[in-house]
């Protein structure tokens, strides 16, 4: 959730809603309620293509880092 918030607001990293959505999606998959809320608000600032890219990146990250 923190990484998603940081990317959404450009805190310490370049502002990037695709990365914000990606990291919030990873956090939401782990049960983060705030992360789920962030996902919904981030889509207000994203195109459908950006949402699809963020979803793809989060799926890839989760597959690569599954235990």
C-alpha positions as CSV (number, residue, x, y, z in Angstrom):
1,X,0.0,0.0,0.0
2,X,2.8,2.4,0.8
3,X,4.5,1.9,-2.5
4,X,1.3,2.5,-4.3
5,X,0.6,5.7,-2.4
6,X,4.2,6.9,-3.0
7,X,3.9,6.3,-6.8
8,X,0.5,7.9,-6.9
9,X,1.8,11.0,-5.3
10,X,5.3,11.1,-6.5
11,X,6.8,10.8,-3.0
12,X,10.5,9.8,-3.5
13,X,9.7,8.2,-6.9
14,X,8.4,9.6,-10.2
15,X,4.6,10.0,-10.2
16,X,3.3,6.9,-12.0
17,X,-0.3,5.6,-11.7
18,X,0.6,2.4,-13.5
19,X,3.1,1.5,-10.8
20,X,0.8,2.8,-8.1
21,X,-1.9,0.5,-9.3
22,X,0.5,-2.4,-9.7
23,X,1.9,-2.2,-6.1
24,X,-1.6,-1.6,-4.7
25,X,-2.9,-4.6,-6.5
26,X,-0.1,-6.7,-5.0
27,X,-0.9,-5.4,-1.6
28,X,-4.7,-6.0,-2.1
29,X,-4.0,-9.6,-3.1
30,X,-2.4,-10.0,0.3
31,X,-5.5,-8.7,2.0
32,X,-4.8,-5.0,2.2
33,X,-8.2,-3.2,2.5
34,X,-6.7,0.2,2.0
35,X,-4.9,-1.0,-1.1
36,X,-8.3,-2.1,-2.6
37,X,-9.7,1.3,-2.0
38,X,-6.6,2.9,-3.6
39,X,-7.1,0.7,-6.7
40,X,-10.6,2.1,-7.2
41,X,-9.4,5.7,-6.8
42,X,-6.3,5.3,-9.1
43,X,-8.5,4.2,-12.0
44,X,-10.1,7.7,-12.1
45,X,-6.7,8.9,-13.3
46,X,-5.9,6.1,-15.7
47,X,-6.9,5.0,-19.2
48,X,-8.2,1.5,-19.7
49,X,-4.9,0.6,-21.4
50,X,-2.9,1.8,-18.3
51,X,-5.1,-0.3,-16.0
52,X,-4.6,-3.3,-18.2
53,X,-0.8,-2.7,-18.2
54,X,-0.8,-2.3,-14.4
55,X,-2.8,-5.5,-14.0
56,X,-0.4,-7.4,-16.2
57,X,2.6,-6.1,-14.2
58,X,1.0,-7.1,-10.9
59,X,0.2,-10.6,-12.2
60,X,3.8,-11.0,-13.4
61,X,5.2,-9.8,-10.1
62,X,3.0,-12.2,-8.1
63,X,3.8,-15.2,-10.3
64,X,7.5,-14.4,-10.1
65,X,7.5,-13.9,-6.3
66,X,5.1,-16.7,-5.2
67,X,6.4,-19.0,-2.5
